[in-house]
């Protein structure tokens, strides 16, 4: 089953192998961390040690930003 990152709203850890709409990551190995607080926040940590972040404000996701 493939999840859409845009539809994930429950806090937790998600395996990138089963998620769509994430930044390009070699072979999609890594984790998506979903933080459910004042603003929904998603952090992607790829196996290549690259980090990406985005937030949902006013029911719209920002673009992924590498940090």
Secondary structure, 3 states (H helix, E strand, C coil): CCEEHHHCCCCEEEEHHHEECCCCCHHHCEEEEEEECCCEEEEEEECCCCEEEEEEECCEECCCEEC
